[in-house]
Each structure stands twice: as structure tokens, then as C-alpha cells.
């Protein structure tokens, strides 16, 4: 085992049994809200603090745009189809697994977003004098994030 921090550039994202390459993943954070309370009969002149509900950030995934690859749009369209009342159940929700890999391509840190679905799709910006790769992004909402260190 090496005694150095892990680089963040070697990762994979898996959903619906497929591994998809991305250039960037952000929003893997969560926080617990603080509940402040003070009993009126307390002899202390300060509030106590207790843990409350946990909030999860939306996850943003970015990748290069490829010809004839519209998986982002298809998944978002399934979500819209459900919202318009033309389907039943929650089949468009899926767990998304994000793994930070070591030099042997083994997962070292694994994040699992529970019941994720796309809330926003952003196509690339177009620029006549640009010299960059076309990048598209998808924002996911989810119902919980677990983190496992292996």
C-alpha cells in the first residue's frame, strides 16, 4: 500500500449496468443540518445543537459530445414521459455508482447515489472561433449518497 494521496483523474461511472466515461464529476457532498434548541427553564444561557436532516447536493456529470450518442437525452426523456402521466412506476430512477480507481483499475472509494434521475441536461456551447471539445453535462438529483472506502 502506497503512502500518498490518490489522484482524482482515474474514475468510472456506472448506471444501468453500463460504464460511461466522463471528464468531470462534481457534487459528491452532503451535510447534516443543525437543530438548535434551548429549554426555557435551562440555567445555561445558550442553545444546544443536535443533528437534523441530511441534505445532498445534486451531482453534475460532464463528458465529450459524440456523434449518435444521446443517452443523456433518452434518460431525461423517460423522466419527462413519466411526469406527463404516460407511464407508471419509477423505472427511470436508478442507482449511480461513481468509483475512484487506483493504478490497477480497482475501486478505492465508491460513491453510490440512490434512486438518481436527471433534472437538467446542458448541451455544449457553440463558438465559431473555439478550439475545444464539445462538452455536455447532466445534473442528477438523488435520494441519498453512500461512501465506501475499500
C-alpha positions in Angstrom: 0.0 0.0 0.0 1.4 3.4 -1.0 1.6 6.3 1.4 0.5 9.1 -0.9 -2.9 10.7 -1.7 -5.0 9.2 -4.5 -5.1 11.1 -7.8 -8.5 12.2 -8.8 -8.3 11.7 -12.6 -8.9 7.9 -12.7 -12.6 7.2 -12.1 -15.6 5.4 -13.6 -19.3 6.0 -13.5 -21.8 3.1 -13.8 -25.5 3.1 -14.2 -28.0 0.6 -15.6 -25.1 -1.9 -16.0 -23.1 0.4 -18.3 -19.8 2.1 -17.6 -19.7 5.5 -19.1 -16.7 7.8 -19.4 -16.9 11.3 -18.1 -14.4 14.2 -17.9 -15.7 15.5 -14.7 -18.0 14.6 -11.8 -18.9 17.1 -9.1 -21.4 17.4 -6.3 -20.4 14.4 -4.2 -21.1 16.2 -1.0 -23.7 16.1 1.8 -24.2 17.9 5.1 -26.3 17.5 8.2 -28.5 20.4 9.2 -28.1 21.7 12.8 -31.1 21.9 15.1 -30.7 24.5 17.8 -32.7 24.2 21.0 -33.0 25.9 24.3 -35.3 24.8 27.1 -36.9 27.9 28.7 -36.1 26.6 32.2 -32.4 25.9 31.4 -29.9 27.6 33.7 -27.5 27.8 30.7 -27.8 30.9 28.5 -27.0 29.1 25.3 -28.6 26.7 22.9 -27.8 23.0 22.5 -27.1 21.8 19.0 -28.3 18.5 17.6 -28.0 16.8 14.3 -31.0 17.2 12.0 -31.8 16.1 8.4 -29.1 15.4 5.9 -29.0 17.4 2.7 -27.5 16.0 -0.5 -26.1 18.1 -3.4 -27.1 17.4 -7.0 -24.4 15.5 -8.9 -23.1 17.0 -12.2 -21.6 14.8 -14.8 -19.7 16.2 -17.8 -18.4 14.4 -20.9 -17.5 15.0 -24.5 -20.2 15.0 -27.1 -20.2 12.0 -29.5 -22.0 11.5 -32.8 -25.1 9.4 -32.5 -24.8 9.1 -28.7 -27.8 10.7 -26.9 -28.0 8.6 -23.7 -28.4 11.8 -21.6 -31.4 12.9 -23.7 -33.0 9.4 -23.7 -32.8 9.1 -19.9 -34.2 12.7 -19.4 -37.0 11.9 -21.9 -38.0 8.9 -19.9 -38.3 11.2 -16.9 -40.5 13.6 -18.8 -42.6 10.7 -20.1 -43.3 9.6 -16.6 -44.1 13.1 -15.3 -46.7 13.6 -18.1 -48.6 10.6 -16.7 -47.9 8.2 -19.6 -46.2 5.6 -17.6 -46.4 4.0 -14.1 -43.8 3.2 -11.5 -40.4 4.8 -11.1 -38.4 2.8 -13.6 -36.4 5.9 -14.7 -34.7 6.1 -11.3 -31.5 4.1 -10.9 -28.6 3.9 -8.6 -25.5 5.5 -10.0 -22.1 4.3 -8.8 -19.0 6.5 -9.0 -15.7 4.8 -8.3 -12.2 6.4 -7.8 -9.8 3.9 -9.1 -6.2 3.0 -8.3 -3.3 2.3 -10.7 -4.6 -1.3 -11.1 -8.1 0.0 -12.0 -9.6 -1.3 -8.7 -12.2 0.9 -6.9 -10.7 2.5 -3.8 -13.5 5.0 -3.0 -17.1 4.2 -4.1 -20.0 6.7 -4.0 -23.5 5.4 -4.7 -26.3 7.8 -5.4 -29.6 6.2 -4.6 -32.6 6.5 -7.0 -30.9 9.1 -9.2 -32.6 10.7 -12.2 -31.7 13.6 -14.5 -33.1 17.0 -13.7 -31.1 19.1 -16.2 -29.3 18.4 -19.4 -27.0 21.1 -20.8 -25.7 20.8 -24.4 -22.4 22.3 -25.4 -22.0 26.0 -26.2 -21.1 26.7 -29.8 -18.3 29.2 -30.7 -17.1 29.8 -34.2 -13.5 30.6 -33.2 -13.3 28.0 -30.5 -10.8 25.1 -30.4 -12.2 23.0 -27.6 -14.0 19.7 -27.4 -17.8 19.9 -27.3 -18.8 19.1 -23.6 -22.3 18.2 -22.5 -23.4 18.0 -18.9 -26.2 16.3 -16.9 -27.3 17.2 -13.4 -28.7 14.3 -11.3 -30.9 14.5 -8.2 -30.9 11.6 -5.8 -32.3 10.3 -2.5 -29.1 9.6 -0.7 -25.3 9.2 -1.1 -23.2 6.5 0.5 -19.4 6.4 0.5 -17.3 3.3 0.9 -13.6 3.2 1.3 -12.0 -0.1 0.2 
